[in-house]
Amino acid sequence: MTGATVPHIAVVLHVLDDPELTKQAALWTEACRIQMEKHVAVAWQGFAAPPGVFFYGTAAAIPNDQAAIVGIFADAGQADAAGYHSISSDLVFGAVDLSRSVNPSRTLSHECCEIFGNAFLDSWVPGPVPGREYAHELSDPVEANDYQIAVDVMGEKASITVADFVTPAWFDPKLTGLHSWCNSVDKAFMIAPGGYQVAREGDNILYLPAHGEAIGRATITRPLSRTKLISDGVRVKRKGP
């Protein structure tokens, strides 16, 4: 597999005058950096060079190097999403909503993994159902699963929760080995409890959950412009059956 991603993910905290939150956001970002370098890059070797993940005090400090920007907000303004990523022109950006995310470090990790795998929201993979393609999103199918990464930022040590993610074998039944980093699923296109996957059939965008959970369907007439993290008890309202 080959793909296109961004060389750099810049994490910016959009909450002023909160030193404790700033410290926590820096720890979350460091965990995501380690995850990208030591886990995602290993699992997805050959797909694309993994982006660096770094914390910035202000957006003005971000270098102009095709960076994706992930903002951490007190309220990101999306009532049905704990986090999301999107594109505007050539800018890849994402958001973590502190008001809706029970575990913001996991939400941040989720968005970083998905920016790596589908930065420009244009990657789709044929699956087992004829005529259906699956979005190349790495954390959606296993989004209820997570694990810990030990970090040390300027002497501040912590164990940070990060999101599970699927491997190339999840998208290709011919491949063997782990299907997610935490072994949450054991076959291609399998969705773990609490997870979901976005698929498309023509102009129909499908939200496919784990076996036994309801399937949501939304009809659109434009390309999919944003993926949403549906977690922490937040569920989008579906259109249609």
Secondary structure in CASP SS format (residue, H / E / C, confidence):
PFRMAT SS
TARGET T0000
AUTHOR 0000-0000-0000
METHOD secondary structure of the structure
MODEL  1
M C 1.00
T C 1.00
G C 1.00
A C 1.00
T C 1.00
V C 1.00
P C 1.00
H E 1.00
I E 1.00
A E 1.00
V E 1.00
V E 1.00
L E 1.00
H C 1.00
V C 1.00
L C 1.00
D C 1.00
D C 1.00
P H 1.00
E H 1.00
L H 1.00
T H 1.00
K H 1.00
Q H 1.00
A H 1.00
A H 1.00
L H 1.00
W H 1.00
T H 1.00
E H 1.00
A H 1.00
C H 1.00
R H 1.00
I H 1.00
Q H 1.00
M H 1.00
E H 1.00
K H 1.00
H H 1.00
V H 1.00
A H 1.00
V H 1.00
A H 1.00
W C 1.00
Q C 1.00
G C 1.00
F C 1.00
A C 1.00
A C 1.00
P C 1.00
P C 1.00
G E 1.00
V E 1.00
F E 1.00
F E 1.00
Y E 1.00
G C 1.00
T C 1.00
A H 1.00
A H 1.00
A H 1.00
I C 1.00
P C 1.00
N C 1.00
D C 1.00
Q C 1.00
A C 1.00
A E 1.00
I E 1.00
V E 1.00
G E 1.00
I E 1.00
F E 1.00
A C 1.00
D C 1.00
A C 1.00
G C 1.00
Q C 1.00
A C 1.00
D C 1.00
A C 1.00
A C 1.00
G E 1.00
Y E 1.00
H E 1.00
S E 1.00
I E 1.00
S E 1.00
S C 1.00
D C 1.00
L E 1.00
V E 1.00
F E 1.00
G E 1.00
A E 1.00
V E 1.00
D E 1.00
L C 1.00
S C 1.00
R C 1.00
S C 1.00
V C 1.00
N C 1.00
P H 1.00
S H 1.00
R H 1.00
T H 1.00
L H 1.00
S H 1.00
H H 1.00
E H 1.00
C H 1.00
C H 1.00
E H 1.00
I H 1.00
F H 1.00
G H 1.00
N H 1.00
A C 1.00
F C 1.00
L C 1.00
D C 1.00
S C 1.00
W E 1.00
V E 1.00
P E 1.00
G C 1.00
P C 1.00
V C 1.00
P C 1.00
G C 1.00
R C 1.00
E E 1.00
Y E 1.00
A E 1.00
H C 1.00
E C 1.00
L C 1.00
S C 1.00
D H 1.00
P H 1.00
V H 1.00
E C 1.00
A C 1.00
N C 1.00
D E 1.00
Y E 1.00
Q E 1.00
I E 1.00
A E 1.00
V E 1.00
D E 1.00
V E 1.00
M C 1.00
G C 1.00
E E 1.00
K E 1.00
A E 1.00
S E 1.00
I E 1.00
T E 1.00
V E 1.00
A E 1.00
D C 1.00
F C 1.00
V E 1.00
T C 1.00
P H 1.00
A H 1.00
W H 1.00
F H 1.00
D C 1.00
P C 1.00
K C 1.00
L C 1.00
T C 1.00
G C 1.00
L C 1.00
H C 1.00
S E 1.00
W C 1.00
C C 1.00
N C 1.00
S C 1.00
V C 1.00
D C 1.00
K C 1.00
A C 1.00
F C 1.00
M C 1.00
I C 1.00
A C 1.00
P C 1.00
G C 1.00
G C 1.00
Y E 1.00
Q E 1.00
V E 1.00
A E 1.00
R E 1.00
E E 1.00
G C 1.00
D C 1.00
N E 1.00
I E 1.00
L E 1.00
Y E 1.00
L E 1.00
P E 1.00
A C 1.00
H C 1.00
G C 1.00
E C 1.00
A C 1.00
I C 1.00
G E 1.00
R E 1.00
A E 1.00
T E 1.00
I C 1.00
T C 1.00
R C 1.00
P C 1.00
L C 1.00
S C 1.00
R E 1.00
T E 1.00
K E 1.00
L E 1.00
I C 1.00
S C 1.00
D C 1.00
G C 1.00
V C 1.00
R C 1.00
V C 1.00
K C 1.00
R C 1.00
K E 1.00
G C 1.00
P C 1.00
END
